[in-house]
């Protein structure tokens, strides 16, 4: 039988290696960290950003409480949202972007802190900054007519009638 093709010849010498190409991921969002150059020798590693206690403008303020893995926590605004508001209007005051710092205006999920969170803020009031020695509202109700508040002069917590006019400082989770 006749074949149109002859037997294959020996393999040729290997060619020159090509250069590494650019990887597909080159930018990260606010809570994403990227390490590496995207090459075979130094591939990209994408991970969530890890936060510590301190000022984080990209989160809107001062991180005063974090989870064990550093990826979640609570942020306090760096300025008061009101020098005098009743408890019923406090969330409305917090929802107004005009009452926030430049960094705080980037977010819309601000709220009143719970009485536990407010105490955590009191314990770090010097680092967070901007507090007075006056009374601040928490979101925790005492009963239908009262809510918990904290005095930032001495840290004492108690309840006040909801119509009293107290300071308001916002908090948000990340």
C-alpha positions in Angstrom: 0.0 0.0 0.0 1.1 3.5 -0.8 1.0 6.3 1.8 0.9 10.0 0.8 2.8 11.1 4.0 6.2 10.0 5.0 7.2 9.0 8.5 7.5 11.9 10.9 11.0 13.4 11.5 12.7 14.1 14.8 11.4 16.9 17.1 13.0 20.3 16.8 14.8 22.3 19.4 12.6 24.1 22.0 11.7 27.7 21.2 12.5 30.8 23.2 10.1 31.2 26.2 7.5 33.9 25.8 7.0 36.8 28.2 4.4 36.7 31.0 1.1 38.3 30.0 -0.9 40.8 32.1 -3.5 39.2 34.4 -7.2 40.1 34.3 -7.5 41.6 37.7 -5.7 45.0 38.0 -7.9 47.1 40.3 -9.7 46.4 43.6 -12.9 47.7 45.2 -12.9 49.5 48.6 -12.8 46.4 50.7 -10.5 44.2 48.5 -6.7 44.0 48.6 -4.7 42.7 45.7 -1.1 41.5 46.0 1.3 40.3 43.3 2.0 41.4 39.7 -0.1 38.8 37.8 2.9 36.8 36.5 3.6 33.1 36.8 6.4 33.9 39.3 4.2 36.4 41.3 0.5 35.6 40.7 -2.3 37.9 42.0 -3.7 37.1 45.4 -7.1 38.7 46.1 -8.4 39.0 49.6 -10.6 41.1 51.8 -9.0 44.0 53.5 -8.2 43.6 57.2 -9.0 46.6 59.4 -7.7 47.6 62.8 -9.0 50.1 65.5 -8.4 53.6 64.2 -9.4 56.2 61.7 -10.5 54.8 58.3 -11.8 57.6 56.1 -12.9 55.1 53.4 -15.3 53.6 56.0 -16.7 57.0 57.0 -15.0 57.5 60.4 -13.3 55.9 63.3 -13.4 52.0 63.6 -13.9 51.4 67.3 -14.9 47.7 67.3 -13.8 44.9 65.0 -14.4 41.2 64.5 -11.7 38.6 65.3 -10.8 38.4 61.6 -10.6 42.2 61.2 -13.0 42.2 58.2 -16.2 43.5 60.0 -16.9 46.0 62.7 -18.4 49.3 63.8 -17.5 52.8 62.7 -18.3 56.0 64.7 -18.8 59.3 63.0 -16.1 61.8 63.9 -18.5 64.6 64.6 -21.9 64.9 66.4 -25.0 64.9 64.2 -26.9 67.1 66.6 -26.3 69.1 69.8 -29.9 68.6 70.8 -32.5 66.2 69.5 -35.3 64.3 70.9 -35.0 60.5 70.6 -37.9 60.2 68.1 -36.1 62.6 65.7 -32.6 61.3 66.2 -32.6 58.9 63.3 -34.0 61.5 61.0 -31.1 63.8 62.0 -28.6 61.0 61.4 -30.2 60.3 57.9 -29.5 63.9 56.8 -26.1 64.0 54.9 -25.7 67.7 55.9 -25.1 66.6 59.6 -22.1 64.4 58.6 -18.4 64.8 58.1 -17.0 64.8 54.5 -16.2 61.1 54.9 -19.5 60.3 56.6 -21.5 61.8 53.8 -20.3 58.8 51.6 -22.6 56.4 53.5 -26.4 56.2 54.0 -26.6 53.4 56.6 -25.8 55.5 59.7 -27.9 54.7 62.8 -28.1 55.4 66.6 -25.7 53.1 68.5 -27.2 50.6 71.0 -26.4 51.3 74.7 -23.6 48.7 74.5 -22.1 50.3 71.4 -22.5 53.8 72.9 -20.5 52.6 76.0 -17.8 51.3 73.7 -17.7 54.7 72.0 -17.4 56.3 75.5 -14.4 54.1 76.4 -12.7 55.3 73.2 -14.0 58.9 73.2 -10.6 60.5 73.2 -9.4 58.5 70.1 -12.7 59.0 68.2 -12.8 62.7 69.1 -15.4 65.4 68.9 -17.5 64.4 71.9 -18.8 66.8 74.6 -19.1 65.9 78.2 -22.9 65.9 77.8 -25.7 63.2 77.4 -25.9 61.1 74.2 -28.8 59.0 73.0 -28.7 55.3 72.3 -31.2 53.3 70.2 -32.0 51.1 73.2 -35.5 51.8 74.6 -36.1 51.7 78.4 -39.9 51.5 77.9 -42.5 53.2 75.7 -41.6 56.7 77.1 -37.9 56.4 77.7 -34.6 55.4 76.1 -31.1 54.7 77.3 -28.5 57.5 77.2 -25.0 57.9 78.4 -23.2 60.9 80.0 -19.8 61.4 78.3 -18.4 63.2 81.4 -18.4 60.2 83.6 -19.8 57.2 81.6 -22.9 56.7 83.6 -25.8 55.2 81.7 -29.5 55.6 82.5 -32.8 56.5 80.9 -34.4 59.8 79.9 -37.8 60.6 78.5 -37.7 60.4 74.7 -38.7 64.0 74.3 -35.6 65.3 76.1 -33.0 67.0 73.9 -29.7 65.2 73.9 -26.6 64.9 71.7 -26.6 62.4 68.8 -23.6 60.5 67.3 -24.0 58.0 64.5 -22.6 54.6 64.1 -22.5 52.1 61.1 -21.5 48.5 60.6 -19.1 47.4 57.9 
